[in-house]
Structure formats: C-alpha cells, structure tokens
Amino acid sequence: MKQHPSPNFGPRRDGLRPSLVVIHYTAMEDAAAALERLCDATAEVSAHYLISGQGCVTQMVAEDMRAWHAGQGEWAGQNDINSRSIGVELDNRGTHPFSEPQMSALETLLRGIMDRWGILPAGVIGHSDMAPGRKMDPGPKFDWARLARQGMAALGHVAPETAVPLPDNFIATANQAGFTAEAELETLLHTTRLRFAPWRKGPLCTADFDLCHVPPSKWK
C-alpha cells in the first residue's frame, strides 16, 4: 500500500466512528489524475483510499479521520455520511467493467476495514445508494453480487408472491432497506435497480422488491 496524504480531511464529528464503507468510481482519465484531484487543497474533496485499475492501493486519509467524499445524502436515516464512513475510490469511468486486480485489491482492503471497525455487510454501500439522483457511482458495471457472495455486501431478498407492486409499498420497502434519502419514485426505483438489478427496465414490478436486509415480516 502506498501513502499519499491529502490535506482535505478533518476530525469525525460528534464522536462518530466508521460504520459504513462508501464505494465510488473516480470518473477521471486515470488513477494519477484522480489522485492529483483528491489531494488538491483547492478541490476540497478526498477519500481514504484509491485503487487503480492495476490493483495498486493508495491511502490518502487515515481511517480514524473524516475524509470529504460522500457529500450531501442519507443512509438508513443517518446524515453526515462523511463522519460515519470510510470512502474508497476506484479508478473507473463508470463505462467499463472493473478489472480483476482492482476487485481483488478491493476485497482485501474491505476485509481489513470491516474487521478493524466491526462494519457489517449491510454497511458497505455505493455512493448512489446514499445520494439517489445526485450520484451514479460505482455504477451498473460494478459487481455487487461478487462482494455479497463473500459476505462483504448485503444480499437481496426474494420478493414473496404476496408483494404488491404499488408505489407506496415500494417506497416503504426501500426505506426499510436503508434508502432513506429524499427522492421521487422514479429516482428511487432507478437507484435500487442500479444496486440490485441494473439490467431491469420498465415500470415498477414485484421483482423490484428484492432489496437488502428487509425481513419478510415487513413486506406489504
């Protein structure tokens, strides 16, 4: 692991400690360009880690400090995500698959972060999850199922036949799954599909109720 300190950080607020990992893509030309921006004091953005397409991991901010990566948003009714999370940037423009070396490096990094801070699989989220409509990363090419199979992200539940695909039911279910940031129905639907079914198109359907960590007793 390389060290390249960024000046863009501060203390975590209100005594908060990491309970989330937020995964991003850089949407820049390459990792070098991303690193330059994440360490530019005038840009006022940063993350704890950057992983290149070749799997090189660079740490920019210490895990116990507050990096400036998440911005405005909410997850599971909680705001100030920067104070609650560790941010991981992946060198990717969102238009192509993430490389095997990069995914392997991410898995190794995640295992360590989750062990050190006691973060559960449900606490590993995408930037789009907490900022629906404002952010798209890590995007439709990111392999969430791969992380879930290894216990490093939440699995979706299979919607029971009794699930009725009505807008209010879907919004309530998405909220229970952690998607609590304010969003219109279509934006919320797009956000949850981006995470669990990026191939799905069309109007709301029963399959859209296959969201993470929602107990069957909560289905309507």
Order of alpha helices (4+ residues) and beta strands (2+ residues): beta-beta-beta-alpha-beta-beta-beta-alpha-beta-alpha-beta-alpha-alpha-alpha-alpha
